[in-house]
Amino acid sequence: MSPRLFRWGMNLWPPFRGAGITVRHVADDWSEVRVELTAGRFRRNYVNTHYGGSLFSMTDPFYALMLIHRLGDRYLIWDQAATIDFVAPGRGRVSAVFSLTEERIREIETQASAGQKVLPQFDVEIRDKAGELVARVRKTPYVRPKPRYRQQ
């Protein structure tokens, strides 16, 4: 799937669309994704800030999906764990940038080369329009070569 088609599809996906989450950019080589969350009348919590579940949802699939596209179909990849630290109330438009370097890809491939699972950790920050930190999310995807590609 092309990054452009992926972005288009994610922006039509009902959970993201309903939550006000928009994928703004997907790099041609899947090395970066930019996502925004907008406030809406029916998307705020009791204290008039972003609902925490929406802040978390805007970060949910991206590192695993980026790894799937960067590592290829030789690997099993899924989200193993995630945590979120809410730092400040989120109001208005907030955004997150997911970045995956070539060096990090090579590191994961090297660790997985023996056929064992690898649990890399990625941190992403959610920031408001002024650049203030709203939340910090740590994603831990599971990466392992598929059985037919594991060394015996």
SULVEN-V869390 format. One record per helix or strand. SS is the DSSP state (2 for helix, 1 for strand). FROM is the first residue (numbers start at 1). LEN is the number of residues. Records with the same first field share a line. If there is no record, write none. Layout:
# SULVEN-V869390
SS = FROM-LEN, FROM-LEN
This chain:
# SULVEN-V869390
2 = 3-10, 14-6, 52-6, 62-10, 102-11, 147-3
1 = 21-6, 32-6, 44-1, 50-1, 75-12, 94-6, 118-1, 121-8, 133-13
